Amino acid sequence: MTDSASTDPGSAAAEASSPPTSSATTNEAPSFGWSSYAERINGRFAMVGILVVVAIELCTGSTVIRWLNPG
């Protein structure tokens, strides 16, 4: 008896081994380099970073520049 996951191309095991054909939010395939997908992800990370900076300033009561100043 053969394993049905290895013979059925539409099975979950066959789909897990192939790269995604599109992202969860768009029809674009994730790729390296200058693409709108990469720019969207970079923008989202930048937004999270700005929120972290604002949170640090609110929690410490001083600016991030003063907080990062080594001297």
N, C-alpha and C positions, 0 to 999 in steps of 0.2 A: 504494500500500500504506500503511495507517495504522499508527500506533504502537500496539502491543498494550497498553502500560502506560496510555495515556490512555483506552482504551476499556474495559478490564477494571476494574470497581470493586473487585475483591478483590486487585489487584496490590499489590506493595510500595510503588510510587510513590504510589498513591492513599492507602494507609494512612499513609505518612510525612507527608503534608500535613495530615491531620486530627489534632486534639488527642487525647491518650490518654483512653480511657473509664474506666480504673482504674489504680491504681498497681501496682507489681510485687509488693507485699506484702499488699495488701488489695483489696477490691472497690470501694473508694471512689475517686471521681474526685478528682484533685488540684484544690484550689480555694483562693481567697484568703479571708482573714477567719478567724473563729473556727470551725474545724472540727477534728475529731479527727485528720485527716491533718496539718494544720498543727501541732497540739500534739505529735504524735508526732515530726515533724521537728525542732521546737524542742527537745524533750527530748533527742534524739540529739545535736544540736549542743551542748547544755549538758553532756552527759556527756563529749564530746570535750574541751570547754573545761576541765572539772575535771581530766581526765587530763593536759592540757598544764600546768596549774598545779602538779600534783603532780610532774610530770617536771622542771619548772623548779626546784622546791624541792629535789628530790633531786640535781640536777646542780650547783646553785650552793651548796648548803649553807645557804642563808638563806631566810627566808620571802618570799613574793611581795610582801607589803606593804612590807618593807624594800627589796626589789629595785626596786619601782616608785617609792619615795620620791625625789623630785627633790632634796631637800636634805640 
